[in-house]
Amino acid sequence: MIRIFHTKGRSMATFLVAHGAWSAGWAWKKMRPLLRARGHELYTPTHTGLGERSHLAHAGIDLDAHIADILAVLQFEDLRDVVLVGHSYGGMVATGAADRAADRIARLVYLDAFVPRDGQSLFDLVGEAATAIRDMWVRGAPLIGVTAAYLVLVETAKAIFNRRFGTSAPSGAVAGK
């Protein structure tokens, strides 16, 4: 079920999605007509180096580059009063973007996402499992091995959530700003 937010007295909302690391903007294309039919707008930019922008991949791409991608959409589309949605790794991206462009964000939503505290990195949140995956990738491990390691990482992240909040991590958890 999708809950549509009312933003500052208006029923129309503008959504901007920071997608996960194993995804791209195209993964949200089925949502566009559904939200437009209700009078909303949905922007789903792809992070540099991923999806249709994979030809731009290089070793220097990091979280700051992906935050800059979202900030560029806010600036060049002149978006304001945005519902910024962070999905999975996109929670890291959305948190950084919201910190740098708070005046343009009406709501911050985490959808099955990492929710870092000030100064935390993804490696801080998932620890040794993420380091092992990074090392596998750097050594050129086959994708199937990296994918299997990623699944272990997801389970580790759920366990961290459980320890941190004393509950099980809900699928599709949402938090408002």
The 8 nearest C-alpha neighbors of each residue, nearest first, counted from 0:
[[1, 2, 3, 171, 33, 30, 173, 172],
 [2, 0, 3, 4, 34, 33, 30, 171],
 [1, 3, 4, 0, 5, 173, 34, 108],
 [4, 2, 1, 5, 12, 10, 34, 11],
 [5, 3, 6, 2, 12, 10, 11, 82],
 [4, 6, 10, 9, 8, 7, 3, 12],
 [5, 7, 9, 8, 12, 4, 10, 105],
 [8, 6, 9, 5, 80, 105, 10, 12],
 [7, 9, 6, 5, 10, 11, 4, 12],
 [10, 8, 6, 11, 7, 5, 12, 4],
 [9, 11, 5, 12, 6, 8, 4, 38],
 [12, 10, 39, 9, 38, 5, 13, 6],
 [13, 11, 39, 6, 14, 40, 10, 5],
 [12, 14, 40, 81, 39, 41, 82, 15],
 [13, 15, 41, 82, 81, 83, 40, 42],
 [14, 16, 42, 83, 41, 84, 43, 82],
 [17, 15, 84, 43, 18, 83, 85, 42],
 [16, 18, 89, 85, 93, 84, 86, 92],
 [19, 17, 89, 86, 16, 23, 85, 22],
 [18, 20, 88, 89, 87, 22, 86, 21],
 [19, 21, 88, 22, 18, 89, 87, 23],
 [22, 20, 19, 23, 49, 18, 88, 50],
 [21, 23, 19, 20, 18, 26, 50, 24],
 [24, 22, 45, 50, 25, 26, 18, 49],
 [23, 25, 45, 43, 44, 26, 27, 18],
 [26, 24, 28, 27, 23, 43, 45, 50],
 [27, 25, 24, 28, 23, 22, 29, 18],
 [26, 28, 25, 30, 29, 24, 43, 31],
 [27, 29, 25, 30, 31, 26, 24, 32],
 [30, 28, 27, 31, 32, 33, 26, 25],
 [29, 31, 33, 28, 27, 32, 34, 41],
 [30, 32, 34, 33, 28, 29, 41, 35],
 [33, 31, 35, 34, 30, 36, 29, 28],
 [34, 32, 30, 36, 31, 35, 37, 29],
 [33, 35, 39, 37, 36, 31, 32, 30],
 [36, 34, 39, 38, 32, 37, 33, 40],
 [37, 35, 33, 34, 38, 32, 39, 31],
 [36, 38, 35, 34, 39, 33, 11, 32],
 [39, 37, 35, 36, 11, 34, 40, 12],
 [40, 38, 35, 12, 11, 34, 37, 13],
 [39, 41, 13, 35, 14, 12, 34, 42],
 [40, 42, 14, 31, 15, 13, 43, 39],
 [43, 41, 15, 14, 44, 16, 40, 13],
 [44, 42, 24, 16, 15, 41, 45, 27],
 [43, 45, 24, 42, 46, 16, 17, 69],
 [46, 44, 24, 23, 47, 43, 49, 50],
 [45, 47, 65, 49, 68, 48, 44, 23],
 [46, 48, 49, 52, 55, 65, 45, 56],
 [47, 56, 49, 53, 55, 52, 46, 54],
 [50, 48, 53, 52, 47, 46, 51, 23],
 [51, 49, 23, 52, 53, 45, 22, 48],
 [50, 52, 53, 49, 45, 54, 23, 48],
 [51, 53, 48, 49, 50, 54, 55, 47],
 [54, 52, 48, 49, 55, 56, 50, 51],
 [53, 55, 52, 56, 48, 51, 49, 57],
 [56, 54, 48, 53, 52, 47, 57, 49],
 [57, 48, 55, 53, 54, 47, 60, 58],
 [58, 56, 59, 60, 55, 48, 54, 53],
 [57, 59, 60, 56, 61, 48, 137, 55],
 [60, 58, 57, 61, 56, 64, 62, 63],
 [61, 59, 58, 64, 57, 56, 62, 48],
 [60, 62, 64, 63, 59, 65, 58, 66],
 [61, 63, 65, 64, 66, 92, 60, 91],
 [62, 64, 66, 61, 65, 67, 60, 92],
 [65, 63, 67, 61, 62, 66, 60, 68],
 [66, 64, 68, 62, 67, 46, 63, 92],
 [65, 67, 63, 92, 69, 96, 68, 64],
 [66, 68, 70, 64, 65, 69, 71, 63],
 [69, 67, 65, 71, 66, 70, 46, 64],
 [68, 70, 72, 66, 71, 67, 73, 96],
 [71, 69, 67, 73, 72, 68, 74, 96],
 [70, 72, 74, 68, 69, 73, 75, 67],
 [73, 71, 69, 75, 74, 70, 76, 68],
 [74, 72, 78, 70, 71, 77, 76, 75],
 [75, 73, 77, 71, 72, 76, 70, 78],
 [74, 76, 77, 72, 71, 73, 78, 70],
 [75, 77, 78, 72, 74, 73, 71, 79],
 [78, 76, 74, 75, 73, 79, 72, 103],
 [77, 79, 73, 76, 81, 74, 103, 80],
 [80, 78, 103, 81, 104, 77, 73, 102],
 [81, 79, 105, 104, 103, 82, 78, 6],
 [82, 80, 104, 13, 105, 79, 83, 14],
 [81, 83, 106, 14, 105, 107, 13, 15],
 [84, 82, 15, 107, 81, 14, 16, 108],
 [85, 83, 16, 108, 109, 17, 15, 107],
 [84, 86, 90, 89, 17, 109, 93, 110],
 [85, 87, 89, 110, 112, 18, 19, 90],
 [112, 86, 88, 19, 89, 111, 113, 90],
 [89, 87, 19, 90, 20, 91, 113, 112],
 [90, 88, 85, 17, 86, 19, 18, 92],
 [91, 89, 85, 113, 112, 93, 88, 92],
 [90, 92, 89, 94, 93, 88, 113, 95],
 [91, 93, 89, 66, 95, 90, 94, 96],
 [94, 92, 96, 90, 85, 95, 91, 89],
 [93, 95, 97, 91, 92, 96, 90, 98],
 [96, 94, 98, 92, 93, 97, 66, 99],
 [95, 97, 93, 99, 66, 98, 94, 100],
 [98, 96, 101, 100, 94, 99, 95, 93],
 [97, 99, 95, 96, 101, 100, 94, 93],
 [100, 98, 96, 97, 101, 95, 70, 102],
 [101, 99, 97, 102, 103, 98, 96, 104],
 [102, 100, 97, 104, 103, 98, 99, 96],
 [101, 103, 100, 104, 79, 105, 80, 97],
 [104, 102, 79, 80, 101, 100, 81, 105],
 [105, 103, 81, 80, 101, 106, 102, 82],
 [106, 104, 80, 81, 82, 103, 107, 6],
 [107, 105, 82, 176, 104, 175, 83, 108],
 [106, 108, 176, 83, 175, 82, 84, 109],
 [109, 107, 84, 174, 175, 173, 83, 85],
 [110, 108, 85, 173, 112, 174, 84, 90],
 [109, 111, 171, 86, 112, 172, 173, 85],
 [112, 110, 171, 172, 87, 170, 86, 109],
 [87, 113, 111, 86, 90, 110, 109, 88],
 [112, 114, 90, 87, 88, 91, 115, 111],
 [115, 113, 90, 112, 91, 116, 109, 94],
 [116, 114, 119, 113, 91, 117, 120, 124],
 [115, 117, 119, 118, 114, 120, 94, 124],
 [116, 118, 119, 115, 120, 94, 95, 98],
 [117, 119, 116, 120, 115, 123, 95, 121],
 [120, 118, 115, 116, 117, 123, 121, 124],
 [121, 119, 123, 122, 124, 118, 115, 91],
 [120, 122, 124, 123, 125, 119, 91, 115],
 [121, 123, 126, 120, 125, 124, 129, 130],
 [124, 122, 120, 121, 126, 125, 119, 115],
 [125, 123, 121, 122, 126, 120, 119, 115],
 [126, 124, 122, 156, 123, 129, 128, 121],
 [127, 125, 122, 123, 128, 129, 124, 130],
 [126, 128, 130, 129, 131, 125, 122, 132],
 [127, 129, 131, 130, 152, 126, 125, 132],
 [130, 128, 132, 131, 127, 126, 122, 125],
 [129, 131, 127, 133, 128, 132, 134, 126],
 [130, 132, 134, 128, 129, 133, 127, 135],
 [133, 131, 135, 129, 134, 130, 148, 136],
 [132, 134, 130, 136, 135, 131, 129, 137],
 [133, 135, 137, 131, 132, 136, 130, 138],
 [136, 134, 132, 138, 140, 133, 137, 131],
 [135, 137, 139, 133, 134, 138, 140, 132],
 [136, 138, 134, 139, 135, 133, 140, 132],
 [139, 137, 135, 136, 140, 134, 133, 141],
 [140, 138, 136, 137, 135, 141, 142, 134],
 [139, 141, 135, 136, 138, 144, 142, 145],
 [142, 140, 144, 143, 139, 145, 136, 135],
 [141, 143, 145, 144, 146, 140, 136, 139],
 [144, 142, 146, 145, 141, 147, 140, 148],
 [145, 143, 147, 142, 146, 141, 148, 140],
 [144, 146, 148, 142, 147, 143, 149, 132],
 [147, 145, 149, 143, 148, 144, 142, 150],
 [148, 146, 144, 150, 149, 145, 143, 151],
 [147, 149, 145, 151, 146, 150, 132, 144],
 [150, 148, 152, 146, 151, 147, 145, 153],
 [149, 151, 153, 147, 152, 148, 146, 154],
 [150, 152, 148, 154, 149, 153, 155, 147],
 [151, 153, 149, 155, 150, 154, 128, 156],
 [154, 152, 156, 150, 155, 151, 149, 157],
 [153, 155, 157, 151, 156, 152, 158, 150],
 [154, 156, 152, 158, 153, 157, 151, 159],
 [155, 157, 153, 159, 158, 154, 125, 152],
 [158, 156, 160, 154, 159, 155, 168, 161],
 [157, 159, 161, 155, 160, 156, 162, 154],
 [158, 160, 156, 162, 161, 157, 163, 155],
 [161, 159, 157, 163, 158, 162, 164, 168],
 [160, 162, 166, 158, 167, 165, 159, 164],
 [163, 161, 159, 165, 160, 164, 158, 166],
 [162, 164, 160, 161, 165, 159, 166, 158],
 [165, 163, 161, 166, 162, 160, 167, 159],
 [166, 164, 161, 162, 163, 167, 160, 168],
 [167, 165, 161, 164, 168, 162, 160, 163],
 [166, 168, 161, 169, 160, 165, 157, 164],
 [167, 169, 157, 160, 161, 170, 166, 172],
 [170, 168, 172, 171, 167, 111, 166, 173],
 [169, 171, 172, 111, 168, 110, 173, 167],
 [170, 172, 111, 110, 169, 173, 112, 109],
 [173, 171, 111, 110, 169, 170, 109, 174],
 [172, 174, 109, 110, 108, 171, 175, 111],
 [173, 175, 108, 109, 176, 172, 107, 110],
 [176, 174, 108, 107, 106, 173, 109, 82],
 [175, 107, 106, 174, 108, 105, 104, 82]]
